[in-house]
Amino acid sequence: MKDHKNIKLWRDIIFVIGGILLLIIGSTIQAFGVYTASEYNSYLINIPIFLITAAVLLLLYSLLTRYVEGNDACKIAPRKDISSIGKGLLIGFSYFIIVTATMSLCGCYHIKSIQFDWEKQLFSFTLFFLVAVSEEIFFRGILFRMINRRWNLWAALVISALIFGGLHIFNDNATLWSSIAIAIEAGSLYGAAYAYNKNLWLPIGIHWIWNYTQGNILGFPVSGEDNVTSVITPEISGPQWLTGGSFGAEASVISAVIGLLISLWFIRKTVQQEHCEQ
């Protein structure tokens, strides 16, 4: 095993470049799948493509990490993987149920109708799995990991969260606040979950169901994109600081506060772990 603190800079440069390439591959397949589904109604054929791409990205990430650090950051252990993903799914799902319930209590969220298209739902479910895998590989598995190794946990949390949130400024209906909110509630949460769990499976689970629940179940725009088919068609009204406005619930103060609280819990548990290991 290599001394991770003494990894040469050129290896980390390769690490980042490799991560960018993996992110581009994932984003390209996502865009292609969304385009073909909307243009040719080919929802089901894209599902195995998304799953195979996610598996290939994880394999390539594992090989890249072994080359740079001399170990496998994915830590393939089936029972732990299933458990971590399950916890992530529960956290991410509960997160947006609480956000939506709070909006409903404030009179901002009302259910207009309910429908279910199983092809489109399965398409989106696997699409968001690929989104979570490709983004978590780069932002947590590479960027966070490298900064944490070269500096410390706090630098990794702050810098990776700011970059993650900042890149969302290019999404539809984005504002400076929406990017800050995503940095607070998602960037910090995924980073803290990664630091706590020591591998990608927990943040992948949270990220995966985070997007799917808010968009395809609850009917919110996902990072400004409102062209998703949801189970619930809601009527959302009220002040933007509560609802997130046209960007979606990710820009709500409710989401930012809840995300920050969960992040702080993960950080506290991580610090406790580190103290016990010393």
C-alpha positions as CSV (number, residue, x, y, z in Angstrom):
1,M,0.0,0.0,0.0
2,K,1.3,3.4,-1.0
3,D,1.7,6.3,1.5
4,H,-1.3,8.4,0.2
5,K,0.2,11.6,1.6
6,N,3.3,11.2,-0.7
7,I,1.6,10.5,-4.0
8,K,3.2,12.6,-6.7
9,L,1.4,15.5,-8.1
10,W,1.5,14.1,-11.7
11,R,-0.4,11.1,-10.5
12,D,-3.1,13.3,-9.0
13,I,-3.3,15.2,-12.3
14,I,-3.9,11.9,-14.1
15,F,-6.5,11.1,-11.4
16,V,-8.4,14.3,-12.1
17,I,-8.1,14.1,-15.9
18,G,-9.3,10.5,-15.7
19,G,-12.2,11.5,-13.6
20,I,-13.2,14.2,-16.0
21,L,-13.2,11.7,-18.8
22,L,-15.4,9.3,-16.9
23,L,-17.8,12.2,-16.1
24,I,-17.9,13.1,-19.8
25,I,-18.6,9.5,-20.8
26,G,-21.5,9.3,-18.2
27,S,-22.9,12.6,-19.2
28,T,-22.8,11.7,-22.9
29,I,-24.7,8.5,-22.4
30,Q,-27.2,10.3,-20.2
31,A,-27.8,13.0,-22.9
32,F,-28.0,10.4,-25.6
33,G,-30.6,8.3,-23.7
34,V,-32.8,11.3,-22.9
35,Y,-32.6,12.5,-26.5
36,T,-33.5,9.1,-28.0
37,A,-36.3,8.5,-25.4
38,S,-37.9,11.9,-26.2
39,E,-37.4,11.7,-30.0
40,Y,-38.1,8.0,-30.7
41,N,-40.0,6.9,-27.5
42,S,-37.2,4.4,-26.8
43,Y,-37.4,4.2,-23.0
44,L,-36.8,0.5,-22.3
45,I,-33.9,0.0,-24.7
46,N,-31.9,2.7,-22.8
47,I,-32.2,1.0,-19.4
48,P,-29.6,-1.7,-20.0
49,I,-27.3,0.9,-21.6
50,F,-27.5,3.0,-18.5
51,L,-26.8,0.1,-16.2
52,I,-23.9,-1.2,-18.3
53,T,-22.4,2.3,-18.5
54,A,-22.6,2.7,-14.7
55,A,-20.9,-0.7,-14.2
56,V,-18.1,0.2,-16.7
57,L,-17.5,3.6,-15.0
58,L,-17.2,1.9,-11.6
59,L,-14.8,-0.6,-13.0
60,L,-12.7,2.1,-14.7
61,Y,-12.7,4.2,-11.5
62,S,-11.5,1.2,-9.5
63,L,-8.6,0.6,-12.0
64,L,-7.8,4.3,-12.0
65,T,-7.7,4.5,-8.2
66,R,-5.5,1.3,-8.0
67,Y,-3.1,2.9,-10.4
68,V,-2.9,6.3,-8.5
69,E,-3.1,5.1,-4.9
70,G,-2.4,1.4,-5.0
71,N,-5.8,0.4,-3.6
72,D,-9.5,0.0,-4.6
73,A,-11.6,2.9,-3.4
74,C,-14.8,1.1,-4.3
75,K,-14.0,-1.7,-1.8
76,I,-16.1,-4.3,-3.4
77,A,-17.9,-6.1,-0.6
78,P,-21.5,-7.1,-1.7
79,R,-23.1,-7.1,1.8
80,K,-21.7,-3.7,2.7
81,D,-22.5,-2.3,-0.7
82,I,-26.2,-3.3,-0.5
83,S,-26.4,-2.1,3.1
84,S,-24.8,1.3,2.2
85,I,-26.9,1.9,-0.9
86,G,-30.0,0.9,1.1
87,K,-29.1,3.5,3.8
88,G,-28.5,6.1,1.1
89,L,-31.8,5.4,-0.5
90,L,-33.6,5.7,2.8
91,I,-31.8,9.0,3.7
92,G,-32.4,10.6,0.3
93,F,-36.1,9.5,0.1
94,S,-36.8,10.6,3.7
95,Y,-35.1,13.9,3.0
96,F,-37.4,15.0,0.2
97,I,-40.5,13.6,1.9
98,I,-39.7,15.9,4.9
99,V,-39.0,18.8,2.6
100,T,-42.3,18.3,0.7
101,A,-44.3,17.7,3.9
102,T,-42.9,20.9,5.4
103,M,-44.0,22.8,2.2
104,S,-47.4,21.2,2.4
105,L,-47.8,22.3,6.0
106,C,-46.9,25.8,4.9
107,G,-49.6,25.7,2.2
108,C,-47.2,25.7,-0.7
109,Y,-47.6,22.1,-2.0
110,H,-50.9,20.5,-3.1
111,I,-51.5,17.3,-5.0
112,K,-53.5,17.8,-8.2
113,S,-53.4,14.3,-9.7
114,I,-51.6,11.0,-9.6
115,Q,-50.5,8.9,-12.6
116,F,-48.0,6.1,-13.2
117,D,-46.2,5.3,-16.5
118,W,-44.0,2.3,-15.6
119,E,-41.7,2.6,-18.7
120,K,-40.9,6.2,-18.0
121,Q,-40.4,5.6,-14.3
122,L,-38.0,2.7,-14.9
123,F,-36.2,4.8,-17.5
124,S,-35.7,7.7,-15.0
125,F,-34.9,5.4,-12.1
126,T,-31.9,3.8,-14.0
127,L,-31.0,7.2,-15.6
128,F,-30.6,8.8,-12.2
129,F,-28.5,5.8,-11.1
130,L,-26.1,6.6,-13.9
131,V,-26.2,10.3,-13.0
132,A,-25.3,9.4,-9.4
133,V,-22.5,7.0,-10.3
134,S,-20.8,9.3,-12.8
135,E,-21.1,12.5,-10.6
136,E,-20.1,10.7,-7.3
137,I,-17.1,9.1,-9.0
138,F,-15.7,12.5,-10.0
139,F,-16.8,14.8,-7.2
140,R,-16.4,12.5,-4.2
141,G,-14.4,9.6,-5.4
142,I,-11.7,11.7,-7.1
143,L,-12.0,15.5,-6.3
144,F,-12.9,15.1,-2.6
145,R,-10.6,12.2,-2.1
146,M,-7.6,14.0,-3.6
147,I,-8.2,17.3,-1.6
148,N,-8.7,15.3,1.6
149,R,-5.4,13.4,1.0
150,R,-3.4,16.6,0.2
151,W,-4.9,18.9,2.8
152,N,-7.6,17.8,5.2
153,L,-11.3,16.8,5.6
154,W,-12.6,20.4,6.0
155,A,-10.9,21.6,2.8
156,A,-12.2,18.6,0.9
157,L,-15.8,19.2,2.2
158,V,-15.8,23.0,1.4
159,I,-13.9,23.0,-1.9
160,S,-15.7,20.0,-3.5
161,A,-19.1,21.3,-2.3
162,L,-18.5,24.7,-3.8
163,I,-17.4,23.3,-7.1
164,F,-20.3,20.9,-7.2
165,G,-22.8,23.7,-6.4
166,G,-21.0,26.2,-8.7
167,L,-21.3,24.0,-11.8
168,H,-25.1,23.9,-11.3
169,I,-25.2,27.6,-12.2
170,F,-25.3,26.6,-15.9
171,N,-28.6,24.7,-15.4
172,D,-32.0,26.1,-16.5
173,N,-33.5,28.8,-14.1
174,A,-30.3,28.7,-12.0
175,T,-29.4,31.6,-9.7
176,L,-26.5,32.4,-7.4
177,W,-28.7,31.2,-4.5
178,S,-29.6,27.9,-6.2
179,S,-25.9,27.1,-6.6
180,I,-25.2,28.0,-3.0
181,A,-28.1,26.0,-1.8
182,I,-26.9,22.9,-3.8
183,A,-23.4,23.4,-2.4
184,I,-24.9,23.5,1.2
185,E,-27.5,20.7,1.0
186,A,-26.0,18.3,-1.6
187,G,-22.3,19.0,-2.0
188,S,-21.7,19.0,1.7
189,L,-24.1,16.1,2.3
190,Y,-22.6,13.8,-0.3
191,G,-19.1,14.7,0.8
192,A,-19.9,14.1,4.5
193,A,-21.6,10.8,3.7
194,Y,-18.5,9.7,1.7
195,A,-16.1,10.7,4.5
196,Y,-18.3,8.8,7.0
197,N,-18.8,5.6,4.9
198,K,-15.3,5.5,3.4
199,N,-16.6,4.5,0.0
200,L,-18.9,5.7,-2.7
201,W,-22.0,3.5,-2.1
202,L,-23.7,5.7,0.5
203,P,-23.5,9.0,-1.4
204,I,-24.5,7.2,-4.6
205,G,-27.6,5.9,-2.9
206,I,-28.5,9.4,-1.5
207,H,-27.8,11.1,-4.8
208,W,-29.7,8.5,-6.9
209,I,-32.9,8.6,-4.9
210,W,-32.6,12.4,-4.3
211,N,-33.0,13.1,-8.0
212,Y,-35.6,10.4,-8.6
213,T,-37.9,11.2,-5.6
214,Q,-38.1,15.0,-6.1
215,G,-38.5,14.7,-9.9
216,N,-40.3,11.5,-10.8
217,I,-42.4,11.0,-7.6
218,L,-43.0,14.5,-6.2
219,G,-43.1,16.5,-9.4
220,F,-40.4,19.1,-8.7
221,P,-38.0,20.3,-11.3
222,V,-34.6,18.5,-10.9
223,S,-31.9,21.2,-10.9
224,G,-34.0,23.4,-13.1
225,E,-35.0,20.7,-15.5
226,D,-38.8,20.4,-15.4
227,N,-39.4,17.9,-18.3
228,V,-39.7,14.8,-16.1
229,T,-42.8,12.5,-15.9
230,S,-43.8,12.4,-12.3
231,V,-46.2,10.1,-10.3
232,I,-47.6,13.2,-8.6
233,T,-48.6,16.3,-10.5
234,P,-48.5,19.1,-7.8
235,E,-49.6,22.6,-7.6
236,I,-46.7,24.6,-6.0
237,S,-47.2,28.2,-4.9
238,G,-45.8,30.5,-2.3
239,P,-42.6,32.5,-1.8
240,Q,-39.5,31.4,-3.7
241,W,-37.4,31.1,-0.6
242,L,-39.8,28.3,0.6
243,T,-40.6,26.6,-2.7
244,G,-37.4,27.2,-4.7
245,G,-39.3,28.8,-7.5
246,S,-38.7,27.7,-11.1
247,F,-35.4,26.0,-10.2
248,G,-37.2,23.5,-7.9
249,A,-37.1,22.4,-4.3
250,E,-33.3,22.2,-4.3
251,A,-33.3,26.1,-4.1
252,S,-35.7,26.0,-1.1
253,V,-34.4,27.2,2.3
254,I,-36.1,24.2,3.8
255,S,-33.9,21.9,1.7
256,A,-30.7,23.8,2.5
257,V,-31.4,23.7,6.3
258,I,-32.2,20.0,6.4
259,G,-29.3,19.1,4.2
260,L,-26.9,21.1,6.4
261,L,-28.2,19.4,9.5
262,I,-27.7,15.9,8.1
263,S,-24.2,16.9,6.8
264,L,-23.3,18.1,10.3
265,W,-24.4,14.8,11.8
266,F,-22.3,12.8,9.3
267,I,-19.3,15.1,10.0
268,R,-19.7,14.7,13.7
269,K,-19.7,10.9,13.3
270,T,-16.7,11.0,11.0
271,V,-14.7,13.1,13.5
272,Q,-15.6,10.7,16.2
273,Q,-14.4,7.8,14.1
274,E,-11.1,9.5,13.4
275,H,-10.6,10.1,17.1
276,C,-11.3,6.5,17.9
277,E,-8.8,5.4,15.3
278,Q,-6.0,7.5,16.7
